Amino acid sequence: MAETAFLTGPPLTRPGSLITRDGQIQWAGLLMGPGTPYQIDRSGVTGWEDLPALDTGDIARPDQHGAWPGARWAQPRIVEASVWLLPSTAGLSAHDVTAGFRAATGAEGGEQWLTVRLHGEALALKARVSRRVVPNDRSFARDGTARATVQWTATDPRRYSVEEHSEGARLPRTEDGLVWQDERGLGLAFPLDWGSTGGAGAFTVLNAGSAATRPVIEFRGPLRRPALTRLSDGRRLQYDIALGPQDVLTVDTETGTVLLNGTASRLYTATSASSPEQLFHLEPGRTPLVFRSDDLEPHPDASVTVRWRDAHW
């Protein structure tokens, strides 16, 4: 029996949530590949494992061979797949299969997750449909069978893990230590109470991919003038703002936005020591981070959370 191939309703937030086996592709709510009426042609998918075209800032040397190396930036990724519309394999009508494919591959709407699973690994990127071809030949007119072509354009060419990771820390605080004399004037007694454990406000995040990824950072109050520093190079994000117990300051380093409680922009609160948000990325491997604030006595509920996906070329 064929698997559910098209899911109606609001967009899916987790990429690849419908995928159950290798060779399947999920575009928003449309599932293609084995077990569906949308079979992938033997030519497969193009542009998925390819390195995108690169723009380079190399400058030709005027007095000798070669050039001075400059920055390199990847162009948008173009992904294309040939898909067979096969309503007979799922016991569905030609109209239902064609309508589902047509509804999922329209020109309207923003970028959505495109996910491909190969050899047990599912990777995803945000893309839009840029081309769709459905030949209206004799087979299509008779029973709805057609070899369609769909193309996606991803403005961010990196591919990401379907699972989102998160790590965080609370503000550093000192340990209580031993109480040498209680209110009754008595000294130490066994078992000894060493007090609560302190914290350093330091933690490490791991980007297990091969490309730099831009995280989302959430500062939660109560705290004043929160800051997060990347120890590898000293780059810092710091905001001159006081957060109450219910406040959350969200920094999206991909879009460069800083929002208070998800609505009000607080980008202007960035201090002179703060780096541009879009430069605060996580390189492949481990990145040590430190959370600080200007509070003289840090509140135990104040925290920072970093959320990210592993990024791959």
Secondary structure, DSSP 4 states (H G I P E B T S, - for coil): -PPP-B--SSPPSSTTTT--STT-EEETTEEESTTSSEEEEEEEEESSSSPPPEEE--EE-SSSSSEE---EEEPPEEEEEEEEE-GGGTT--HHHHHHHHHHHT-S-S--EEEEEEETTEEEEEEEEEEEEE----HHHHHHS-EEEEEEEEESS--EEESSPEEEEEE--B------SS-TTS----SSP------B--EEEEEE-SSB-B--EEEEESSEES-EEEETTT--EEEB--EE-TT-EEEEETTTTEEEETTTEE-GGGB-TTPPPGGG--B-SEEEEEEEE-S-SS--TT-EEEEEE--EE-
